[in-house]
Amino acid sequence: MDARLLSPEDLVRITGAKRYSKQRRWFHDEFGVEVVTRDNGSIVMTWATFSQLVAKRAGVVLPRDNETGKPNVKLHFD
């Protein structure tokens, strides 16, 4: 898992916006999420979190087990 934070430059490239409020609105409009912010309004997000959002939107996120929270993978051999 990538714990590196998105840099301010990364956020501008991703959202196309420089203002924090517009970046937050972009994440809400694109992914339906309220992002975590610092006191100054800037977004705090790891690359891993962003990758998960993109994967979920693309429909490639694995379902998770309700008890463990781990991906629920079932192997089928024919």
PyMOL Python script that loads the backbone (N, CA, C, O; Angstrom):
from pymol import cmd

cmd.read_pdbstr("""\
ATOM      1  N   MET A   1       0.841  -1.178   0.000  1.00  0.00           N
ATOM      2  CA  MET A   1       0.000   0.000   0.000  1.00  0.00           C
ATOM      3  C   MET A   1       0.886   1.242   0.000  1.00  0.00           C
ATOM      4  O   MET A   1       1.882   1.302   0.721  1.00  0.00           O
ATOM      5  N   ASP A   2       0.523   2.218  -0.801  1.00  0.00           N
ATOM      6  CA  ASP A   2       1.322   3.432  -0.941  1.00  0.00           C
ATOM      7  C   ASP A   2       0.818   4.495   0.023  1.00  0.00           C
ATOM      8  O   ASP A   2      -0.289   5.011  -0.135  1.00  0.00           O
ATOM      9  N   ALA A   3       1.632   4.821   1.025  1.00  0.00           N
ATOM     10  CA  ALA A   3       1.243   5.787   2.046  1.00  0.00           C
ATOM     11  C   ALA A   3       1.669   7.207   1.698  1.00  0.00           C
ATOM     12  O   ALA A   3       1.435   8.129   2.480  1.00  0.00           O
ATOM     13  N   ARG A   4       2.295   7.397   0.528  1.00  0.00           N
ATOM     14  CA  ARG A   4       2.697   8.753   0.137  1.00  0.00           C
ATOM     15  C   ARG A   4       1.461   9.610  -0.100  1.00  0.00           C
ATOM     16  O   ARG A   4       0.464   9.152  -0.659  1.00  0.00           O
ATOM     17  N   LEU A   5       1.549  10.853   0.333  1.00  0.00           N
ATOM     18  CA  LEU A   5       0.436  11.774   0.134  1.00  0.00           C
ATOM     19  C   LEU A   5       0.484  12.383  -1.260  1.00  0.00           C
ATOM     20  O   LEU A   5       1.556  12.563  -1.839  1.00  0.00           O
ATOM     21  N   LEU A   6      -0.685  12.694  -1.784  1.00  0.00           N
ATOM     22  CA  LEU A   6      -0.748  13.456  -3.027  1.00  0.00           C
ATOM     23  C   LEU A   6      -0.167  14.838  -2.752  1.00  0.00           C
ATOM     24  O   LEU A   6      -0.517  15.474  -1.758  1.00  0.00           O
ATOM     25  N   SER A   7       0.704  15.294  -3.615  1.00  0.00           N
ATOM     26  CA  SER A   7       1.290  16.625  -3.452  1.00  0.00           C
ATOM     27  C   SER A   7       0.310  17.671  -3.986  1.00  0.00           C
ATOM     28  O   SER A   7      -0.639  17.331  -4.692  1.00  0.00           O
ATOM     29  N   PRO A   8       0.539  18.935  -3.649  1.00  0.00           N
ATOM     30  CA  PRO A   8      -0.308  19.991  -4.215  1.00  0.00           C
ATOM     31  C   PRO A   8      -0.293  19.967  -5.753  1.00  0.00           C
ATOM     32  O   PRO A   8      -1.318  20.211  -6.391  1.00  0.00           O
ATOM     33  N   GLU A   9       0.857  19.676  -6.331  1.00  0.00           N
ATOM     34  CA  GLU A   9       0.957  19.592  -7.790  1.00  0.00           C
ATOM     35  C   GLU A   9       0.152  18.412  -8.332  1.00  0.00           C
ATOM     36  O   GLU A   9      -0.496  18.523  -9.374  1.00  0.00           O
ATOM     37  N   ASP A  10       0.195  17.273  -7.616  1.00  0.00           N
ATOM     38  CA  ASP A  10      -0.598  16.106  -8.015  1.00  0.00           C
ATOM     39  C   ASP A  10      -2.084  16.446  -8.020  1.00  0.00           C
ATOM     40  O   ASP A  10      -2.810  16.085  -8.946  1.00  0.00           O
ATOM     41  N   LEU A  11      -2.526  17.141  -6.983  1.00  0.00           N
ATOM     42  CA  LEU A  11      -3.945  17.486  -6.884  1.00  0.00           C
ATOM     43  C   LEU A  11      -4.371  18.421  -8.009  1.00  0.00           C
ATOM     44  O   LEU A  11      -5.485  18.303  -8.519  1.00  0.00           O
ATOM     45  N   VAL A  12      -3.511  19.338  -8.397  1.00  0.00           N
ATOM     46  CA  VAL A  12      -3.830  20.228  -9.515  1.00  0.00           C
ATOM     47  C   VAL A  12      -3.927  19.420 -10.809  1.00  0.00           C
ATOM     48  O   VAL A  12      -4.849  19.623 -11.599  1.00  0.00           O
ATOM     49  N   ARG A  13      -2.972  18.499 -11.031  1.00  0.00           N
ATOM     50  CA  ARG A  13      -3.004  17.667 -12.236  1.00  0.00           C
ATOM     51  C   ARG A  13      -4.246  16.787 -12.266  1.00  0.00           C
ATOM     52  O   ARG A  13      -4.870  16.639 -13.316  1.00  0.00           O
ATOM     53  N   ILE A  14      -4.609  16.207 -11.137  1.00  0.00           N
ATOM     54  CA  ILE A  14      -5.755  15.294 -11.075  1.00  0.00           C
ATOM     55  C   ILE A  14      -7.069  16.035 -11.263  1.00  0.00           C
ATOM     56  O   ILE A  14      -7.911  15.626 -12.063  1.00  0.00           O
ATOM     57  N   THR A  15      -7.243  17.122 -10.528  1.00  0.00           N
ATOM     58  CA  THR A  15      -8.539  17.815 -10.514  1.00  0.00           C
ATOM     59  C   THR A  15      -8.657  18.909 -11.563  1.00  0.00           C
ATOM     60  O   THR A  15      -9.765  19.279 -11.953  1.00  0.00           O
ATOM     61  N   GLY A  16      -7.521  19.432 -12.025  1.00  0.00           N
ATOM     62  CA  GLY A  16      -7.543  20.549 -12.943  1.00  0.00           C
ATOM     63  C   GLY A  16      -7.839  21.873 -12.260  1.00  0.00           C
ATOM     64  O   GLY A  16      -8.089  22.878 -12.925  1.00  0.00           O
ATOM     65  N   ALA A  17      -7.810  21.876 -10.915  1.00  0.00           N
ATOM     66  CA  ALA A  17      -8.137  23.082 -10.150  1.00  0.00           C
ATOM     67  C   ALA A  17      -7.018  23.422  -9.180  1.00  0.00           C
ATOM     68  O   ALA A  17      -6.368  22.533  -8.630  1.00  0.00           O
ATOM     69  N   LYS A  18      -6.801  24.708  -8.975  1.00  0.00           N
ATOM     70  CA  LYS A  18      -5.795  25.151  -8.014  1.00  0.00           C
ATOM     71  C   LYS A  18      -6.414  25.458  -6.651  1.00  0.00           C
ATOM     72  O   LYS A  18      -5.775  25.261  -5.617  1.00  0.00           O
ATOM     73  N   ARG A  19      -7.642  25.936  -6.651  1.00  0.00           N
ATOM     74  CA  ARG A  19      -8.292  26.312  -5.391  1.00  0.00           C
ATOM     75  C   ARG A  19      -8.746  25.058  -4.642  1.00  0.00           C
ATOM     76  O   ARG A  19      -9.293  24.126  -5.233  1.00  0.00           O
ATOM     77  N   TYR A  20      -8.506  25.057  -3.330  1.00  0.00           N
ATOM     78  CA  TYR A  20      -8.855  23.896  -2.508  1.00  0.00           C
ATOM     79  C   TYR A  20     -10.339  23.581  -2.584  1.00  0.00           C
ATOM     80  O   TYR A  20     -10.724  22.414  -2.653  1.00  0.00           O
ATOM     81  N   SER A  21     -11.169  24.605  -2.573  1.00  0.00           N
ATOM     82  CA  SER A  21     -12.620  24.379  -2.605  1.00  0.00           C
ATOM     83  C   SER A  21     -13.033  23.700  -3.908  1.00  0.00           C
ATOM     84  O   SER A  21     -13.916  22.843  -3.902  1.00  0.00           O
ATOM     85  N   LYS A  22     -12.413  24.068  -5.011  1.00  0.00           N
ATOM     86  CA  LYS A  22     -12.743  23.434  -6.289  1.00  0.00           C
ATOM     87  C   LYS A  22     -12.214  22.009  -6.354  1.00  0.00           C
ATOM     88  O   LYS A  22     -12.838  21.140  -6.963  1.00  0.00           O
ATOM     89  N   GLN A  23     -11.067  21.763  -5.729  1.00  0.00           N
ATOM     90  CA  GLN A  23     -10.540  20.399  -5.662  1.00  0.00           C
ATOM     91  C   GLN A  23     -11.476  19.515  -4.849  1.00  0.00           C
ATOM     92  O   GLN A  23     -11.772  18.386  -5.241  1.00  0.00           O
ATOM     93  N   ARG A  24     -11.941  20.037  -3.708  1.00  0.00           N
ATOM     94  CA  ARG A  24     -12.877  19.259  -2.879  1.00  0.00           C
ATOM     95  C   ARG A  24     -14.165  18.976  -3.651  1.00  0.00           C
ATOM     96  O   ARG A  24     -14.688  17.863  -3.601  1.00  0.00           O
ATOM     97  N   ARG A  25     -14.671  19.967  -4.356  1.00  0.00           N
ATOM     98  CA  ARG A  25     -15.891  19.800  -5.150  1.00  0.00           C
ATOM     99  C   ARG A  25     -15.678  18.755  -6.244  1.00  0.00           C
ATOM    100  O   ARG A  25     -16.574  17.959  -6.524  1.00  0.00           O
ATOM    101  N   TRP A  26     -14.490  18.755  -6.866  1.00  0.00           N
ATOM    102  CA  TRP A  26     -14.197  17.779  -7.903  1.00  0.00           C
ATOM    103  C   TRP A  26     -14.271  16.360  -7.345  1.00  0.00           C
ATOM    104  O   TRP A  26     -14.874  15.480  -7.960  1.00  0.00           O
ATOM    105  N   PHE A  27     -13.657  16.136  -6.175  1.00  0.00           N
ATOM    106  CA  PHE A  27     -13.710  14.797  -5.574  1.00  0.00           C
ATOM    107  C   PHE A  27     -15.138  14.411  -5.234  1.00  0.00           C
ATOM    108  O   PHE A  27     -15.518  13.251  -5.395  1.00  0.00           O
ATOM    109  N   HIS A  28     -15.927  15.355  -4.770  1.00  0.00           N
ATOM    110  CA  HIS A  28     -17.326  15.066  -4.452  1.00  0.00           C
ATOM    111  C   HIS A  28     -18.099  14.728  -5.724  1.00  0.00           C
ATOM    112  O   HIS A  28     -18.857  13.758  -5.752  1.00  0.00           O
ATOM    113  N   ASP A  29     -17.912  15.519  -6.768  1.00  0.00           N
ATOM    114  CA  ASP A  29     -18.639  15.289  -8.010  1.00  0.00           C
ATOM    115  C   ASP A  29     -18.211  14.007  -8.709  1.00  0.00           C
ATOM    116  O   ASP A  29     -19.049  13.280  -9.243  1.00  0.00           O
ATOM    117  N   GLU A  30     -16.913  13.725  -8.707  1.00  0.00           N
ATOM    118  CA  GLU A  30     -16.401  12.551  -9.426  1.00  0.00           C
ATOM    119  C   GLU A  30     -16.589  11.241  -8.671  1.00  0.00           C
ATOM    120  O   GLU A  30     -16.910  10.217  -9.274  1.00  0.00           O
ATOM    121  N   PHE A  31     -16.391  11.267  -7.351  1.00  0.00           N
ATOM    122  CA  PHE A  31     -16.400  10.038  -6.566  1.00  0.00           C
ATOM    123  C   PHE A  31     -17.465   9.994  -5.478  1.00  0.00           C
ATOM    124  O   PHE A  31     -17.673   8.953  -4.855  1.00  0.00           O
ATOM    125  N   GLY A  32     -18.142  11.119  -5.245  1.00  0.00           N
ATOM    126  CA  GLY A  32     -19.183  11.149  -4.218  1.00  0.00           C
ATOM    127  C   GLY A  32     -18.636  11.070  -2.806  1.00  0.00           C
ATOM    128  O   GLY A  32     -19.300  10.541  -1.915  1.00  0.00           O
ATOM    129  N   VAL A  33     -17.424  11.592  -2.588  1.00  0.00           N
ATOM    130  CA  VAL A  33     -16.803  11.523  -1.260  1.00  0.00           C
ATOM    131  C   VAL A  33     -16.496  12.919  -0.737  1.00  0.00           C
ATOM    132  O   VAL A  33     -16.228  13.846  -1.501  1.00  0.00           O
ATOM    133  N   GLU A  34     -16.540  13.042   0.570  1.00  0.00           N
ATOM    134  CA  GLU A  34     -16.067  14.244   1.254  1.00  0.00           C
ATOM    135  C   GLU A  34     -14.636  13.946   1.686  1.00  0.00           C
ATOM    136  O   GLU A  34     -14.401  13.042   2.488  1.00  0.00           O
ATOM    137  N   VAL A  35     -13.693  14.697   1.162  1.00  0.00           N
ATOM    138  CA  VAL A  35     -12.283  14.422   1.431  1.00  0.00           C
ATOM    139  C   VAL A  35     -11.843  15.005   2.774  1.00  0.00           C
ATOM    140  O   VAL A  35     -12.448  15.947   3.286  1.00  0.00           O
ATOM    141  N   VAL A  36     -10.789  14.431   3.328  1.00  0.00           N
ATOM    142  CA  VAL A  36     -10.184  14.931   4.558  1.00  0.00           C
ATOM    143  C   VAL A  36      -9.342  16.144   4.199  1.00  0.00           C
ATOM    144  O   VAL A  36      -8.621  16.141   3.201  1.00  0.00           O
ATOM    145  N   THR A  37      -9.442  17.187   5.025  1.00  0.00           N
ATOM    146  CA  THR A  37      -8.694  18.412   4.749  1.00  0.00           C
ATOM    147  C   THR A  37      -7.914  18.873   5.974  1.00  0.00           C
ATOM    148  O   THR A  37      -8.219  18.514   7.111  1.00  0.00           O
ATOM    149  N   ARG A  38      -6.906  19.676   5.698  1.00  0.00           N
ATOM    150  CA  ARG A  38      -6.143  20.326   6.771  1.00  0.00           C
ATOM    151  C   ARG A  38      -6.899  21.582   7.201  1.00  0.00           C
ATOM    152  O   ARG A  38      -7.922  21.935   6.614  1.00  0.00           O
ATOM    153  N   ASP A  39      -6.381  22.250   8.233  1.00  0.00           N
ATOM    154  CA  ASP A  39      -7.007  23.479   8.718  1.00  0.00           C
ATOM    155  C   ASP A  39      -7.110  24.546   7.636  1.00  0.00           C
ATOM    156  O   ASP A  39      -8.045  25.347   7.643  1.00  0.00           O
ATOM    157  N   ASN A  40      -6.158  24.565   6.708  1.00  0.00           N
ATOM    158  CA  ASN A  40      -6.180  25.585   5.654  1.00  0.00           C
ATOM    159  C   ASN A  40      -7.062  25.198   4.473  1.00  0.00           C
ATOM    160  O   ASN A  40      -7.174  25.964   3.516  1.00  0.00           O
ATOM    161  N   GLY A  41      -7.692  24.020   4.521  1.00  0.00           N
ATOM    162  CA  GLY A  41      -8.599  23.582   3.464  1.00  0.00           C
ATOM    163  C   GLY A  41      -7.969  22.685   2.429  1.00  0.00           C
ATOM    164  O   GLY A  41      -8.674  22.165   1.564  1.00  0.00           O
ATOM    165  N   SER A  42      -6.649  22.483   2.486  1.00  0.00           N
ATOM    166  CA  SER A  42      -5.995  21.624   1.507  1.00  0.00           C
ATOM    167  C   SER A  42      -6.321  20.152   1.782  1.00  0.00           C
ATOM    168  O   SER A  42      -6.550  19.747   2.922  1.00  0.00           O
ATOM    169  N   ILE A  43      -6.333  19.379   0.714  1.00  0.00           N
ATOM    170  CA  ILE A  43      -6.720  17.968   0.792  1.00  0.00           C
ATOM    171  C   ILE A  43      -5.573  17.109   1.300  1.00  0.00           C
ATOM    172  O   ILE A  43      -4.417  17.311   0.929  1.00  0.00           O
ATOM    173  N   VAL A  44      -5.909  16.147   2.157  1.00  0.00           N
ATOM    174  CA  VAL A  44      -4.961  15.145   2.648  1.00  0.00           C
ATOM    175  C   VAL A  44      -5.445  13.796   2.132  1.00  0.00           C
ATOM    176  O   VAL A  44      -6.479  13.285   2.564  1.00  0.00           O
ATOM    177  N   MET A  45      -4.671  13.219   1.188  1.00  0.00           N
ATOM    178  CA  MET A  45      -5.067  11.931   0.615  1.00  0.00           C
ATOM    179  C   MET A  45      -3.820  11.184   0.176  1.00  0.00           C
ATOM    180  O   MET A  45      -2.897  11.770  -0.389  1.00  0.00           O
ATOM    181  N   THR A  46      -3.801   9.884   0.440  1.00  0.00           N
ATOM    182  CA  THR A  46      -2.686   9.063  -0.018  1.00  0.00           C
ATOM    183  C   THR A  46      -2.945   8.601  -1.449  1.00  0.00           C
ATOM    184  O   THR A  46      -4.077   8.599  -1.931  1.00  0.00           O
ATOM    185  N   TRP A  47      -1.867   8.214  -2.101  1.00  0.00           N
ATOM    186  CA  TRP A  47      -2.004   7.646  -3.437  1.00  0.00           C
ATOM    187  C   TRP A  47      -2.816   6.356  -3.399  1.00  0.00           C
ATOM    188  O   TRP A  47      -3.570   6.065  -4.327  1.00  0.00           O
ATOM    189  N   ALA A  48      -2.660   5.585  -2.327  1.00  0.00           N
ATOM    190  CA  ALA A  48      -3.407   4.334  -2.202  1.00  0.00           C
ATOM    191  C   ALA A  48      -4.908   4.604  -2.154  1.00  0.00           C
ATOM    192  O   ALA A  48      -5.688   3.890  -2.785  1.00  0.00           O
ATOM    193  N   THR A  49      -5.313   5.628  -1.411  1.00  0.00           N
ATOM    194  CA  THR A  49      -6.731   5.976  -1.334  1.00  0.00           C
ATOM    195  C   THR A  49      -7.247   6.426  -2.690  1.00  0.00           C
ATOM    196  O   THR A  49      -8.322   6.009  -3.120  1.00  0.00           O
ATOM    197  N   PHE A  50      -6.482   7.276  -3.363  1.00  0.00           N
ATOM    198  CA  PHE A  50      -6.896   7.739  -4.684  1.00  0.00           C
ATOM    199  C   PHE A  50      -7.010   6.559  -5.651  1.00  0.00           C
ATOM    200  O   PHE A  50      -7.957   6.489  -6.435  1.00  0.00           O
ATOM    201  N   SER A  51      -6.058   5.644  -5.599  1.00  0.00           N
ATOM    202  CA  SER A  51      -6.099   4.461  -6.466  1.00  0.00           C
ATOM    203  C   SER A  51      -7.339   3.623  -6.209  1.00  0.00           C
ATOM    204  O   SER A  51      -7.947   3.104  -7.145  1.00  0.00           O
ATOM    205  N   GLN A  52      -7.718   3.489  -4.933  1.00  0.00           N
ATOM    206  CA  GLN A  52      -8.928   2.740  -4.589  1.00  0.00           C
ATOM    207  C   GLN A  52     -10.180   3.416  -5.135  1.00  0.00           C
ATOM    208  O   GLN A  52     -11.086   2.743  -5.626  1.00  0.00           O
ATOM    209  N   LEU A  53     -10.233   4.739  -5.054  1.00  0.00           N
ATOM    210  CA  LEU A  53     -11.374   5.472  -5.598  1.00  0.00           C
ATOM    211  C   LEU A  53     -11.503   5.256  -7.099  1.00  0.00           C
ATOM    212  O   LEU A  53     -12.599   5.038  -7.615  1.00  0.00           O
ATOM    213  N   VAL A  54     -10.372   5.319  -7.794  1.00  0.00           N
ATOM    214  CA  VAL A  54     -10.383   5.119  -9.242  1.00  0.00           C
ATOM    215  C   VAL A  54     -10.801   3.685  -9.574  1.00  0.00           C
ATOM    216  O   VAL A  54     -11.596   3.464 -10.488  1.00  0.00           O
ATOM    217  N   ALA A  55     -10.267   2.717  -8.836  1.00  0.00           N
ATOM    218  CA  ALA A  55     -10.610   1.316  -9.083  1.00  0.00           C
ATOM    219  C   ALA A  55     -12.094   1.061  -8.822  1.00  0.00           C
ATOM    220  O   ALA A  55     -12.746   0.347  -9.583  1.00  0.00           O
ATOM    221  N   LYS A  56     -12.618   1.637  -7.760  1.00  0.00           N
ATOM    222  CA  LYS A  56     -14.039   1.455  -7.442  1.00  0.00           C
ATOM    223  C   LYS A  56     -14.906   2.029  -8.549  1.00  0.00           C
ATOM    224  O   LYS A  56     -15.888   1.414  -8.966  1.00  0.00           O
ATOM    225  N   ARG A  57     -14.537   3.204  -9.020  1.00  0.00           N
ATOM    226  CA  ARG A  57     -15.308   3.830 -10.094  1.00  0.00           C
ATOM    227  C   ARG A  57     -15.257   2.997 -11.367  1.00  0.00           C
ATOM    228  O   ARG A  57     -16.225   2.950 -12.126  1.00  0.00           O
ATOM    229  N   ALA A  58     -14.125   2.343 -11.598  1.00  0.00           N
ATOM    230  CA  ALA A  58     -13.969   1.497 -12.782  1.00  0.00           C
ATOM    231  C   ALA A  58     -14.619   0.127 -12.601  1.00  0.00           C
ATOM    232  O   ALA A  58     -14.713  -0.651 -13.551  1.00  0.00           O
ATOM    233  N   GLY A  59     -15.066  -0.166 -11.381  1.00  0.00           N
ATOM    234  CA  GLY A  59     -15.736  -1.434 -11.124  1.00  0.00           C
ATOM    235  C   GLY A  59     -14.801  -2.602 -10.916  1.00  0.00           C
ATOM    236  O   GLY A  59     -15.206  -3.749 -11.107  1.00  0.00           O
ATOM    237  N   VAL A  60     -13.562  -2.347 -10.530  1.00  0.00           N
ATOM    238  CA  VAL A  60     -12.608  -3.443 -10.360  1.00  0.00           C
ATOM    239  C   VAL A  60     -12.244  -3.710  -8.900  1.00  0.00           C
ATOM    240  O   VAL A  60     -11.291  -4.441  -8.628  1.00  0.00           O
ATOM    241  N   VAL A  61     -12.976  -3.138  -7.973  1.00  0.00           N
ATOM    242  CA  VAL A  61     -12.701  -3.362  -6.559  1.00  0.00           C
ATOM    243  C   VAL A  61     -13.342  -4.678  -6.135  1.00  0.00           C
ATOM    244  O   VAL A  61     -14.498  -4.957  -6.453  1.00  0.00           O
ATOM    245  N   LEU A  62     -12.569  -5.477  -5.413  1.00  0.00           N
ATOM    246  CA  LEU A  62     -13.080  -6.754  -4.937  1.00  0.00           C
ATOM    247  C   LEU A  62     -14.042  -6.543  -3.772  1.00  0.00           C
ATOM    248  O   LEU A  62     -13.826  -5.651  -2.952  1.00  0.00           O
ATOM    249  N   PRO A  63     -15.101  -7.350  -3.685  1.00  0.00           N
ATOM    250  CA  PRO A  63     -15.975  -7.257  -2.511  1.00  0.00           C
ATOM    251  C   PRO A  63     -15.196  -7.636  -1.259  1.00  0.00           C
ATOM    252  O   PRO A  63     -14.272  -8.446  -1.328  1.00  0.00           O
ATOM    253  N   ARG A  64     -15.555  -7.062  -0.119  1.00  0.00           N
ATOM    254  CA  ARG A  64     -14.830  -7.308   1.129  1.00  0.00           C
ATOM    255  C   ARG A  64     -15.682  -8.134   2.089  1.00  0.00           C
ATOM    256  O   ARG A  64     -16.908  -8.027   2.114  1.00  0.00           O
ATOM    257  N   ASP A  65     -14.999  -8.956   2.874  1.00  0.00           N
ATOM    258  CA  ASP A  65     -15.646  -9.740   3.912  1.00  0.00           C
ATOM    259  C   ASP A  65     -16.130  -8.796   5.009  1.00  0.00           C
ATOM    260  O   ASP A  65     -15.369  -7.937   5.454  1.00  0.00           O
ATOM    261  N   ASN A  66     -17.370  -8.934   5.451  1.00  0.00           N
ATOM    262  CA  ASN A  66     -17.940  -8.038   6.460  1.00  0.00           C
ATOM    263  C   ASN A  66     -17.244  -8.110   7.809  1.00  0.00           C
ATOM    264  O   ASN A  66     -17.199  -7.114   8.530  1.00  0.00           O
ATOM    265  N   GLU A  67     -16.704  -9.261   8.163  1.00  0.00           N
ATOM    266  CA  GLU A  67     -16.070  -9.418   9.474  1.00  0.00           C
ATOM    267  C   GLU A  67     -14.615  -8.972   9.479  1.00  0.00           C
ATOM    268  O   GLU A  67     -14.189  -8.263  10.390  1.00  0.00           O
ATOM    269  N   THR A  68     -13.855  -9.377   8.478  1.00  0.00           N
ATOM    270  CA  THR A  68     -12.422  -9.085   8.480  1.00  0.00           C
ATOM    271  C   THR A  68     -12.061  -7.836   7.698  1.00  0.00           C
ATOM    272  O   THR A  68     -11.013  -7.238   7.944  1.00  0.00           O
ATOM    273  N   GLY A  69     -12.901  -7.431   6.764  1.00  0.00           N
ATOM    274  CA  GLY A  69     -12.596  -6.287   5.929  1.00  0.00           C
ATOM    275  C   GLY A  69     -11.620  -6.596   4.805  1.00  0.00           C
ATOM    276  O   GLY A  69     -11.276  -5.720   4.012  1.00  0.00           O
ATOM    277  N   LYS A  70     -11.175  -7.853   4.743  1.00  0.00           N
ATOM    278  CA  LYS A  70     -10.235  -8.254   3.693  1.00  0.00           C
ATOM    279  C   LYS A  70     -11.014  -8.599   2.426  1.00  0.00           C
ATOM    280  O   LYS A  70     -12.192  -8.950   2.496  1.00  0.00           O
ATOM    281  N   PRO A  71     -10.354  -8.500   1.262  1.00  0.00           N
ATOM    282  CA  PRO A  71     -11.040  -8.870   0.017  1.00  0.00           C
ATOM    283  C   PRO A  71     -11.577 -10.293   0.089  1.00  0.00           C
ATOM    284  O   PRO A  71     -10.901 -11.207   0.561  1.00  0.00           O
ATOM    285  N   ASN A  72     -12.792 -10.460  -0.382  1.00  0.00           N
ATOM    286  CA  ASN A  72     -13.454 -11.753  -0.370  1.00  0.00           C
ATOM    287  C   ASN A  72     -13.241 -12.404  -1.733  1.00  0.00           C
ATOM    288  O   ASN A  72     -13.999 -12.170  -2.674  1.00  0.00           O
ATOM    289  N   VAL A  73     -12.205 -13.218  -1.822  1.00  0.00           N
ATOM    290  CA  VAL A  73     -11.832 -13.852  -3.080  1.00  0.00           C
ATOM    291  C   VAL A  73     -12.163 -15.331  -3.003  1.00  0.00           C
ATOM    292  O   VAL A  73     -11.794 -16.011  -2.046  1.00  0.00           O
ATOM    293  N   LYS A  74     -12.858 -15.823  -4.012  1.00  0.00           N
ATOM    294  CA  LYS A  74     -13.183 -17.242  -4.097  1.00  0.00           C
ATOM    295  C   LYS A  74     -12.579 -17.788  -5.372  1.00  0.00           C
ATOM    296  O   LYS A  74     -12.869 -17.302  -6.465  1.00  0.00           O
ATOM    297  N   LEU A  75     -11.747 -18.788  -5.233  1.00  0.00           N
ATOM    298  CA  LEU A  75     -11.130 -19.414  -6.388  1.00  0.00           C
ATOM    299  C   LEU A  75     -11.995 -20.551  -6.875  1.00  0.00           C
ATOM    300  O   LEU A  75     -12.480 -21.352  -6.076  1.00  0.00           O
ATOM    301  N   HIS A  76     -12.192 -20.630  -8.165  1.00  0.00           N
ATOM    302  CA  HIS A  76     -12.988 -21.691  -8.762  1.00  0.00           C
ATOM    303  C   HIS A  76     -12.125 -22.414  -9.780  1.00  0.00           C
ATOM    304  O   HIS A  76     -11.590 -21.806 -10.708  1.00  0.00           O
ATOM    305  N   PHE A  77     -11.998 -23.707  -9.593  1.00  0.00           N
ATOM    306  CA  PHE A  77     -11.228 -24.511 -10.516  1.00  0.00           C
ATOM    307  C   PHE A  77     -12.182 -25.440 -11.260  1.00  0.00           C
ATOM    308  O   PHE A  77     -12.943 -26.189 -10.646  1.00  0.00           O
ATOM    309  N   ASP A  78     -12.132 -25.383 -12.560  1.00  0.00           N
ATOM    310  CA  ASP A  78     -13.004 -26.231 -13.377  1.00  0.00           C
ATOM    311  C   ASP A  78     -12.277 -27.463 -13.830  1.00  0.00           C
ATOM    312  O   ASP A  78     -12.852 -28.297 -14.530  1.00  0.00           O
TER     313      ASP A  78
END
""", "prot")
cmd.dss("prot")
cmd.show_as("cartoon", "prot")
cmd.util.cbc("prot")
cmd.orient("prot")
